[in-house]
Amino acid sequence: MGIGQAGDGWRVDERCTNCDVARQLAPGLVGEVAGRSAVLRQPGDAAETARLHAAAHACPTRSVRPPGGRLDPARDPFPMPLEDPGSDTGAVLLCGHNSPHTAGANSYLLRRPDGTSMMIDTPRWSPALAARYEARGPVTDVLLTHRDHAAHGRSYADGFGARLWIHEGDLAAAPDADRVLRGTEPAEIADGVLALPFPGHTRGSVLYLADERYCFSGDSFYWSRTTADVEVVDSVTWYSIRELAASLARTADRLRFEWLLPGHGDRRRLPHEEMAARIRNLTARTRELAPRPVDFTAVRW
């Protein structure tokens, strides 16, 4: 049954696609074994059990299974505050319920001072989930970072009565978007919220920066557990690694944030100065990368 996967305990079933979501939420409990996630050991206390419930409710294929096999809706922690998972407050909440139609990408709720929220990328769609997210405050905008994460955007925007945003470079993925970002210049889309076009992973990739604190980076860059640094995934850069290098070079000196919040890969908080230095180093490293074929098996989070 695999490491730590006793028949009456927590386990990961054969549907796992190795998307990394469970490993982000339950580090040390779930790890990669033979090209997919596996439960490394059973939880030892209530906090570890809560982390496995979070992993189970986020898993896009519902592969993380509790003892008995059935998920308990009462143990669903999402939307989960980023900075204090045990509280009901926070400026950013992780949506969970990752969708198989976005390759299991993470999505977020950005809460604003007036009590409204913005959704960055989207979880799996259901009216019940939409109501759950909107209970934290009216959602005014759904911000898509790029074409790979556009699934469910229209459904959520219509469900919330919100505006759907995408860049013109990826407009084919959301042709009925309400707001279309253009060119490569930054655009202030709300007080304290900046859209920064960032072609590279796709032609229409966008970073969303909030309050000089949060960077929602889509698939442009992420925090790697393997290297303990900010990285790009050149093995799945669909459009152009050279364009991605150019985007970094163009914007590195403008990027001021503490929290790196990607679609795939780990999240990380660092002081402004350290994050800025790591982005500058990433810019130099990315400039040296050559184009190569897309290879999902090359990703090591």
Secondary structure, DSSP 8 states (H G I E B T S, - for coil): --TT--TTS-EE-TT----SHHHHHSBTTEEEETTEEEE-S---SHHHHHHHHHHHHH-TT--EE-TTS---GGG---SEESS-TTSS--SEEE-----GGGTT---EEEE-TTS-EEEES-----HHHHHHHHTTS-EEEEE--SGGG-TTHHHHHHHHT-EEEEEGGGGGGSTT-SEEE-SSS-EEEETTEEEEE--SSSTT-EEEEETTTEEEEETS-EEETTTTEEE--GGG-SS-HHHHHHHHHHHGGG---SEEEESSSB-EE--HHHHHHHHHHHHHHHHT-------GGG---
